[in-house]
Amino acid sequence: MVCACAFVFPSSGFAEKEKEEVKEMPEPTVLDSARFLVLREGNVVQFGRYKIVRSNHSNRIFSGGLQRALTESVEPDAYKEMKARARRKLYGAKHGHHFEFSNEGAFEKYRGWTVIGATRSDFRLIRRGDGYVHRTEGSGGSSSNKVAAPAGTMPFDAGQFILVRMAFERARKAGGSLTVINPKTGEMGILTVALGEGNQYTINGLGQTGRVIVDDSGRIVTYHFGDLEFFREGTR
């Protein structure tokens, strides 16, 4: 004999209680957000974006960004008029970045990655005691080493706008100098920031020199490095 039975469990209110306990994550507060173009001899050769937010759940600060090269240079007005599909056909190498800071604002973690063709490389900096653990992973294998560095150390690469943005602000607030580390190589150095005429600053670090121009609120408007001009095209 086959018994077709329907089992009905009494309503204990468990499901309702579970729903009440699961709260939606509050939207983060955007502290700064921008898109930018990178020009060489007046033509667009790279583009990028970044965002810095404060979590309204943990009160920690996070920032992330992406910088991407084009396979051929494009006149700025033509680039702005291009459809997204046409732009994607020009996408080349990309560099991604992600920062994490403590509730007190101390830099704790950085993760970066580079994708060139089919090759990907990852770089990490993690605060440990009196320094950082520097890790690299890629097609050539992986490595890890401990780098002694003060707590205020920041990742820096003069060719990556978000790294310039983050380190520049910290160095300026620190009185004009800051210990920095190249997240790809682990090389240590000192970044110096010197105010010139108007709202123009010269920055030097890890053998690289650039020129930053800020607006009256202190936000970077343009940044010059070598033959490249980084132009902030949008803010929020």
N, C-alpha and C positions, 0 to 999 in steps of 0.2 A: 504494500500500500504506500502510495506517495502522499505525503501531507504537504499541502500548499499553505504555508503559514505566513502571516504578515507580522513581523515583530515591530511593535511600536514602543519606543522608549519614552518615558515620561519627561516632560519638559522641566529641566532642573534650573533653567536660567543660566547654564554654563556658557552657552553660545553668546547670549546677550552680554554676559560679564566679560567674555573674551574680547568682544567687539569694543567695549568701553575701555579696556586696558590698552588696546592697540591704537595709539594716537598717530596722526599724520605728522611727518617730519616738517617743521616750519621752513618756509622758503628762506634761503640765506640773504643777508644784506650785502648788496653789491657796493664795494668800496671804490672800485675803479674798473673800467672796462673800455677797451679801445680796439679799433682795427687800424692797420697801418700798411703802407706800401713802401717798398724799397726800390729806389731808383738808381740807375747808373747811366750817366751821360743823358739824363732827362727821360729815360725810358724805364718802365716797370720791369724789374727782373725777379722780384720776390714779393710776397704779401704775407700778412700774418694777423694774429689777433691775440688778445690776452684778457683775463678777467681775474680780479681779486675780490674775494668774498669773505664775510664773517658768518660762521654758522650760528644760527639762532637756537640751535640745539645744544651744542657743546661750547660755544663762544670761541672756538678755535678759528684761525685764519688760514684760508687755502688760496692758492693761486695757480692758474694753469694757462698755457699758451701754446700756439702752434705757429711755426714760421715755415713757409714753403717756397721753393724756387720754381721759376718758370723755365721751360725748355727753350724759350726764345723771348727776347725782349719785346715789349709792346708799348706803344705811345700811350700816355696816361688817359687821355680822353677816349681813345679806342678801347682801352682796357675797361673803363667804367661802363661803356656801352655794350660790352660783350655779354651774351647770355651765359648762364651758369654752365650749360653743357659745353659751350665753346671754350670756356675757361678751363674746365676739367681736362680737356685734351692737351693743355699746356703744362699740366702739373708735373713737377719733377721731384727732386729730393725734399724730404720734410724733416723737421726737427720739432719734437714735442717736449714740453716742460710741465712739471707739477711740483709745487712747494707745499709744505705743511709747517705751521707754526703753532707753538703752545698758546695757552690762554693768556700768558704774559707777553706774547709777541716774539718769543725766542725762536729762531730758526731751528727746526728739528730734522726735517727730511726733505730730500729732493730726488726726483726721478726724472731722467731725461732719456730720450730715444731718438735715434737717427735712422731714417729709412732711405737708402739710395738704391734704386732699382729693386732687386730681390734681396738685398742685404740689409739686415737690421742689426743695430747695436744699441744696448741699453746701459745706462750709467746711473748709479745710485750713491747718495751720500746720506748716512744715517748717524745722528748724534749718539756717541757712546763715550761716557766719562769725560775725559779732557780733550776729546777730538772727535773725528768722524771716521766711520767705516766707509771706505771707498770701494765700490764694486763695479765691475764692468763685465758685460756678457755680449757675445757676438759670434760670428761665424768662425773666428779664430780661437774660440774658447772663452773661458771666464777667469777672472782673477779678483782677489779681495785683499785689501791691506788697510792698516790703521794709520790715519794721518793725525798727528798732534796739531790742534788748532784751537784758538780761543772761541768761546761760545758765540761771539758775534760774527763769526766767519760766514760769508755768503758765496754761493756759486757765481762765477763770472766768466763771460766770454763776450768780447767786444762785438762780435758779429751776430749775436742773438739779442734781439731787442728786449725781450722780457727779462733776461738776465741783467742787461744794462739798467733797465727800469728799476728792478728790485735793489740791486747793489748801489746804484746812484742815490736813491732815497735814503738808504741806511748810512752811506758814507757822509752824506750832507748833514744828516741829523747827528752823526757821531763827531762832527767838528771838522770834516774834510778828509778823513782817512779811514780805511776799513781793511781788515784782513780778508782776502778772497781766495778762492780755490777754483781751478778749472775742473768742472765736473767730468770731463772726458779723460784727462790725463792725471788728475790729482795734484798738479803743480800748484804751489802756494805762492802768494805775493801780496803786495799792498796796493789797494786802489786809492788814488788821491783825486780829490775833486776841488778845483780851483775856480772861483768866480772871476770872470773878466768883465768886460763892459756890458752894461745892460743886463739882460737875463741870460747871458751866455756863460757856460761852464766848460772847462777843459778837464777831461778825465784821463788818467793814466793808470794802467794796471796790467800785470803779466806781459809786459813788453808791448802793449797795445795802447794807442792814443785815439781819443775821439773828442767830438765837440757836441755839447748838448745845449739846446735853446729851449727855455721854459716860458710859459705864459705867466701872467701876474699871479695866478693861483699856485704856481710852482709845478704844474704838470708839464711833462716833456711834450713839446710841439714837434720839433725835428731833432734828429740826431745824425751826425756825420761821422763816418768811419771809413778811412781809406777813400776809395772812389764811390762809396755808397752813401745815399741819403735816405734815412728812414723818416717817413712823413706820416704823422698821425692824422688819419682821415676821419675818424669818428670817435666820439666819447659818449659815456653814459653816466 
